[in-house]
Amino acid sequence: MAELRLEAAGPGRVRLAGALTHETVPALLERGLPAAGEGLTVDLAGLDRVDSAGLALLIEWLRRARGTLRYEGAPQPLRALARVGGVAGLLGLAGP
């Protein structure tokens, strides 16, 4: 079974680490989006695997947060998947 960790990383910041895949997304969806008040930054640098289910979760979190969520540190494979899916700009992952 794949492992995913969601950890606090300071005020208004969380870190995802591990595999964001069809195996781990259901539990994370059930857990819900962390509350952040004015805004939340999600550090994605610790992700070592992401599939389309993981990408869908990131889109869903963005929708639920209504503009108060920001992603940073996305690994290159996630950026590539977002580009292929046409959502890199939406997720703020359009950079190199």
C-alpha positions as CSV (number, residue, x, y, z in Angstrom):
1,M,0.0,0.0,0.0
2,A,1.3,3.4,-0.9
3,E,1.9,5.9,1.9
4,L,1.0,9.6,2.0
5,R,1.7,12.1,4.8
6,L,0.0,15.4,5.3
7,E,2.0,17.4,7.9
8,A,1.8,20.9,9.4
9,A,4.7,23.0,8.2
10,G,4.1,26.3,10.0
11,P,1.2,28.8,10.2
12,G,-1.0,28.5,7.0
13,R,1.3,25.8,5.5
14,V,1.1,22.1,5.1
15,R,3.4,19.6,3.4
16,L,2.4,16.5,1.4
17,A,4.9,13.7,1.1
18,G,4.8,10.3,-0.4
19,A,2.5,9.0,-3.0
20,L,-0.6,11.0,-4.1
21,T,-2.3,8.3,-6.1
22,H,-5.6,6.5,-6.5
23,E,-4.6,4.4,-3.4
24,T,-4.1,7.4,-1.1
25,V,-6.6,10.0,-2.4
26,P,-9.8,8.6,-0.9
27,A,-8.5,8.8,2.7
28,L,-7.2,12.4,2.0
29,L,-10.6,13.4,0.5
30,E,-12.4,12.0,3.6
31,R,-10.0,13.8,5.9
32,G,-10.8,17.1,4.2
33,L,-8.9,20.2,3.3
34,P,-6.9,21.7,6.3
35,A,-8.4,25.0,7.5
36,A,-6.2,28.0,7.0
37,G,-8.2,31.2,7.6
38,E,-6.7,33.8,5.2
39,G,-5.0,31.2,3.0
40,L,-3.2,27.9,2.8
41,T,0.1,27.0,1.1
42,V,0.6,23.3,0.2
43,D,4.2,22.3,-0.3
44,L,4.3,19.5,-2.8
45,A,8.0,19.0,-2.9
46,G,7.9,15.8,-0.9
47,L,5.7,13.9,-3.4
48,D,7.4,11.0,-5.0
49,R,4.5,9.7,-7.1
50,V,1.4,11.4,-8.4
51,D,-1.3,10.0,-10.8
52,S,-4.5,11.5,-12.3
53,A,-6.4,10.8,-9.1
54,G,-3.8,12.9,-7.2
55,L,-4.1,15.7,-9.8
56,A,-7.9,15.6,-9.4
57,L,-7.6,16.0,-5.7
58,L,-5.4,19.1,-6.1
59,I,-8.0,20.6,-8.4
60,E,-10.8,19.7,-6.0
61,W,-9.0,21.3,-3.0
62,L,-8.5,24.5,-5.1
63,R,-12.2,24.6,-5.9
64,R,-13.2,24.1,-2.3
65,A,-10.7,26.8,-1.1
66,R,-12.2,29.4,-3.4
67,G,-8.9,31.1,-4.2
68,T,-7.3,30.9,-0.8
69,L,-5.0,28.0,-1.6
70,R,-1.6,28.0,-3.2
71,Y,0.7,25.1,-4.3
72,E,4.4,25.3,-4.3
73,G,7.4,23.0,-4.8
74,A,5.7,20.7,-7.3
75,P,8.0,18.0,-8.6
76,Q,8.6,17.9,-12.4
77,P,6.5,14.7,-13.0
78,L,3.5,16.5,-11.4
79,R,4.1,19.6,-13.5
80,A,4.3,17.5,-16.6
81,L,1.0,15.7,-15.7
82,A,-0.7,19.0,-15.1
83,R,0.5,20.3,-18.4
84,V,-0.7,17.2,-20.3
85,G,-4.1,17.5,-18.5
86,G,-4.3,21.2,-19.4
87,V,-4.5,22.4,-15.7
88,A,-1.0,23.6,-15.0
89,G,-2.1,27.3,-15.2
90,L,-5.2,26.6,-13.0
91,L,-3.0,25.0,-10.3
92,G,-0.2,27.6,-10.5
93,L,2.2,25.0,-11.8
94,A,2.9,26.5,-15.3
95,G,6.5,27.4,-14.5
96,P,9.5,25.3,-15.6
